Each structure stands twice: as C-alpha cells, then as structure tokens.
Amino acid sequence: MVHYFKNVEKYFREYKKVRKYAHWKPRRKPLVLIYSELGKRFEELVGELLGEIKIPFTKYQSSVKGCKPDFIVNQSHWMDAKLSEHTVFNSETIQKYEPHIDKLTIIYLRKTSQLEYRRMVTPKTELVHISQYMESLEPERHSYYDGQLKEIEEKTIKYLR
C-alpha cells in the first residue's frame, strides 16, 4: 500500500473510504515501514556514492522475472543495499539473484559481527561495508557521507530497542 499510495490516508482518499475510516489514525508507524523507509534512504545514498566514485549502474532493470536488484553494474554483476550485515541472510536475495548472475555485491551499513568488512559469503556473493567505497573520497565528501550514514544507523538502532 505504501509503495503505491505513499501513506494510508492517500489510499483511503483514492478509494473513497475516508468517511468510513475517518476515525482511523495509526498510533505509530509500524516498524516494518520505518525500516523500509530507512532502507530506501540508505539505497539512495549508496546510489549517490556509486555515482560519485564513477561506478556506472542502472536501477531495477534486470529483465529477469522477479528480480529487481538495487543496482545493476552489468548483466553479470548486480548490487543490493542492506541496512545490516545480517539482513541478507534473512532474505531470499542470494537464492533469488545468484542463478542469473556471476557476481552479487551486498553493500551494508550496520556491522553486526566480528568478521571482515569485505568478505565472500558464497562463491558468487560478496558482502561489503559501505566504508570500503568511501576510501577514495575527498575529506569533505567523506564527512558528508559519514554524517548521513550515521543518522540512518542511529535511527535503525533506535527502533531495535
């Protein structure tokens, strides 16, 4: 619903249910929606960063039914952005994408293990912390991304409690 209408109120207006549900107001935003918004924000920031460091990509246009990777470097290399290091293991991303490509790169924000910041998790899938892409940036741009990423990470952690 949020994908198509942006919020519940717009959905009610679109389908002329405002009067019937006039009393309905969400007490607070559901966690899944909060994480979805933070994930989208992180994905946009990753796209901005990839553009800045001159990694060409297209978005969502895989031409493979059911596969919409966040970033397509080429037909054999896809990238996906995840809020946390472990998120990819709780999703179907690897199983869904690997049969169609040679390389999958998962760019993540929150480090949740003691393992390396960049590592292979399957023969085709590499897990890479966002900081690995920021190494070549000028100090002021590095600082900009640090601030943006820190804000997203703090909000993500806040809602974990």
C-alpha positions, 0 to 999 in steps of 0.5 A: 500500500505504501509503495503505491499510495505513499501513506494510508490516508492517500489510499483511503482518499483514492478509494473513497473510504475516508468517511468510513475510516475517518476515525482511523489514525495509526498510533505509530508507524509500524516498524516494518515501514520505518525500516523500509523507509530507512532502507530506501534512504540508505539505497539512495545514498549508496546510489549517490556514492556509486555515482560519485566514485564513477561506478556506472549502474542502472536501477531495477532493470534486470529483465529477469522475472522477479528480480529487481536488484538495487543496482545493476553494474552489468548483466553479470554483476548486480548490487543490493543495499542492506541496512545490516550485515545480517539482513541478507541472510534473512532474505531470499536475495542470494537464492533469488539473484545468484542463478542469473548472475556471476557476481552479487555485491551486498553493500551494508551499513550496520556491522553486526559481527566480528568478521571482515568488512569485505568478505565472500559469503558464497562463491558468487556473493560478496558482502561489503561495508559501505566504508570500503567505497568511501576510501577514495573520497575527498575529506569533505565528501567523506564527512558528508557521507559519514554524517548521513550514514550515521543518522540512518544507523542511529535511527535503525538502532533506535527502533531495535530497542 
